[in-house]
Amino acid sequence: MIIYMEEQNRHDNQPKTGGKNKNSVSIGKKARKTYAKIVAAFYGNPARKLQVIAVSGSNGKSEAVNLINEVLKEAGHKTAMLAAGELEIVNQRQKNNEGIKPSISLYQRFLSAAQKRGAEYVVLEVDHFALKKDYLADIPLWAAVLTNFTSTHPAYSTPEEYATVKSKLLDKSPKYTVLNYDDEWFGYFSQYKPIEKTVLFGRNRNSDIRIDRVKFYKRGTEMQAFVRDKYPIGVATFFTTEASPAAMSAAIAIGDLLNIPPEKVQNGIANLEV
């Protein structure tokens, strides 16, 4: 096994403040951030030695994480990825058969293992719960990717509450952000500015990664896109979900940020077998 990753819920959900008034919530957030700093320091602050790409969204998170990871590997980078169903550190992969969920400790432990194995880039799937609980506290981001936003989630009574949680990823001041231009809530998410650049994808004519056409098959998805209207790129994946175009676009966007040749982006996306 690559890394033993038990849950730390009894620690990560502490401290229990008893009440739910504004002061107790504030104290809980401060305590969590302090705890995150302690845990990060214990593991040697591994995120500071890595380029961390965090991926969230309503759908397609795991697809995007896997495809970005494959594109980076195809380009010759040493990588690690942590998704809902599996994890990988420098080409060693294992299934998450125990349903292990994210926590502050898990993220730091995984980043530490990745850094010790020589990884350069780490791609993390980040769900709404991890964002709500600030599990990414004290983890600087090289890039934040938001695949899409459907505006409904059973854990939230209003779209605004759900959007507020998702926006916490973009509010971490990443170097780059990757956003879906086609989303109804794009205007809301676009107010969060990265340190350097935002890459937009979608069918909108002003997208940096402009989706031209998509074909779904029983065993895969093909997509044609234009990168900054300078060159076309045709990609295909074994994934076949409604979120597949967004996931492929996110992988193309990361490839573009790193100046990875189009043929390596194509090969990386095609490499992953479902």
N, C-alpha and C positions, 0 to 999 in steps of 0.2 A: 504494500500500500504506500502511496506517495506521501501522504501526511495524515496523521490521525486528527480528526476534526470533530470533537464532541461539542454539543451545544453548551452555552454558558448563560442560559437564560436567568439563572438565579443571581448572576452577577450583572448581566447587561441590562436587566430591567430594574436594577436598584439605582438609587434608593427609593423605597416606597414612602411617599409623603403623606398618605392617608387621605387628605382632602383633595379636591379638584379646583380649588380657587386659583386665581391668577398667580398669587405668590408661590403656592406649592408647585405649580407647573414650572414657574421660572426657576425655582430651586432645583427641580428635577433636571431641567435642561443644563443648568450650570454644573450640577454634579456629574451628569453624563459626559459632558465635555472634559471635565477634570479627569474622570475615569479613563476616557479615551486617550488623553495625553499620557497618563500613567502606563496604560497598556502599550501604547506605541513606543514609549521610552524603554519599557521592559524588553521589547523585541528589537530594539536598536533603531527605531524609526525607519523601517525598511522602505516605506513609500517615498521617502525623500531621495532614494537611490534608484527609483524606478519611474517609468513613464506609465501612469495609470490611466486607463480608458474605462470610464464608467458608463454603462448602458442601462437606460430605463425606458419606460413606455407602457402603454396599455397592452400591446401585443407585440410579438416578434422579438422580445428581448433575447431569448436564448438563441434564436436564429442569428441575430446580429452579432452576438458575442462569438459564436462559433465561426461565422464567416469572416469577421475582422481578424480573429486569431489565425485563420488559415491564410489570409492575404499577407499578414505580417510574416508568417513562417515561410511562405513562398518567396518572399523578398529577402530571406536569409536572416531574419531577426530571431533571437531567442525569446520565447514567449511563455506566458502562463495565463490560464483562463479559469474562471470560476463561474459556472452556470448552475441553474436549478437542478439539472439532471446529471451533471458530470463536472469533473475538474481535470485540468492538465497542467503539468509543469515541465517545460522543456521536453516536449514530445512524449512524456509519460502520462497516460490518461487513465482515469478510473471513474466508474459510475458512482453516482450518489444514490445508492440503493436504500440508504437509511433515512432519506428525507431530511437531511441536515439543513437547518435554516441559518441564515446569516446572523451574525452578532458582531459586536465590536471586537471581541477576542478572536473569533474565527477569521475575520478579515485580516487582522494584524498577523495572526499566526500563518495564514496563507501567504501574505506578502513577504513575510520573513523567509518562509521556505522557498519562495520563488527567487528572492534576491540571493539567497545562499547557493541556489542551483545555477545562478548566472543569467537569469532572465533579464531582458531589457524592457520589454513591454508586458503589462498585465492588463487583461480585459476582464472586467467584473460585471456580472448581471446584478442589478440593484432594483429590488422590488419596492412597492410603496411602503411596506412595513419598515424596511431598512432605512428609507428616507425619513419616515415619520419619527423613528427612534434615534436619528442622527448617528447611525452606525458608521457612516463615512467620516465622522468627526476626526480631525487630525490626519486626514489622508488627502494630500494635495493631488489635484487632477491635471493630467496633461490634456485630456479631452473628455467632454461630457456629451453623450449621444442620447437624444430623445427620439425613439422610433416613430411614435404616434401618440395620440391622445383621444380616447373615445368619449370622454366627459362623464361616463357613468362607472361607478364601482360600488359593490355591495357594502363596503366598509364606510362609505361616506354618503351623507344625506343630500349634499348638493355638489354640482360640478365644481363650484368655486373651492370647496374644501379639498376636493381631489386634486385640482390644479395647483393649489397652494403647496400641497405635499410634493408633487412632481417638480415644482419650480425650485425646491430646495437643492436639487442636483445642479441646476444652472446657477444658483446663487453662491456656489462654492468658488467662484472666480477661476474656472479652468482656463488653460491657455487657449483652447479651442472649444467651440460648441458645434454640434451637428444637429440641425433641426428640420422637421418635416414642414415644408412650405404649404402643403395642401391642407393641413389640419385647421379645423375651425378655430382652434385656440392659438393659432400661430402668433397672432398679434400680442397675446398675453405673454407667451414664452419668449418672444423676441426682445422684450424689454430688458432681459438679463444679458448683459454684455460680457463676453470673455475678455481675457487680457489681450489677445491678438486678433482672432478672426472667427467668424461664424460661417459655416458651410451649409447651404440650403439645398435640400433635395425635394423632388416632387414633379408633378406635371405642369406646375406653374411655369410660364415661359421665362420668368426671371430666376429660376432655380440654377444654382451652380452645377448640380447633378440633375439634369432635366430628363425625366422619364418620357420616352417617346412612345414605346409600345411594350405591352406585356402579354405573354401567352402562357396560360396554365395548362398543364398536362396532368395525367393521373400520377405520374412519377417524377414531377419536376416543374420548374418554372423557368421560362426564358424572358429576358428583358433587354431592350435596346435603350441606351441613354446617351446623352451628350454631356461631356464634361466641360463646363464653362463655355459651351457652344464652340469649342475649339476642335474637339475630335469626338467621334462616336465610339462607344464601347458596347459590345454585345456580351452578356453574361448569362450563365445558366446554373441553376442549383437543383439538387435533389429535393429540397424543401418545396412544398406546394401548399401554401396557406395564403390567406389574404394579406398577411403581413410580409410575405417573402419579398415583394418589390422594395419595401422600406428597409428590410434587413440587408438586401444586396446594395441598395443605395448608400446605406451607412458604411458598408465595407468599401465601396468605391470612394466615398468621401475621405475616409481615413487614408486610403491609398494615395489619393490626390494630395492630401496634406503632407505626406511623406515623400512625394515625388516618386512613388513606386510605378514602374513601367506598366502600361495597360495590360500587356500580355501576362504579367505576373499577377495582376489583380484578377484577370479572367481565370487563370489557372487556380489561384487560391480559392475563389468562389466555387469552382467546379470540383475541387479536390474532396470536399466534404461529402461523405456518403451517409445518408440517414439510416 
